[in-house]
């Protein structure tokens, strides 16, 4: 009986630790998404100012916009949750 009670106690303590880690990792992912959103928003604005007029420059801009959309959407989704 004592072994069963010890097992239940240790299991419940272990589960509490895992939920804390999940919350911390979600918080870190949200912060990283917000940081990358700001980075790619600035890149898009700066690149538009100095952009050449060719296909490669347009492809670069499209990639920056794609990443900006990805990280800003992730940032907004995490904020609303």
RAPE-V424850 format. One record per run of one state. SS is the DSSP state (H for helix, E for strand, C for the rest). FROM is the first residue (numbers start at 0). LEN is the number of residues. If there is no record, write none. Layout:
ss & from & len
SS & FROM & LEN
SS & FROM & LEN
This chain:
ss & from & len
C & 0 & 1
H & 1 & 49
C & 50 & 4
H & 54 & 26
C & 80 & 1
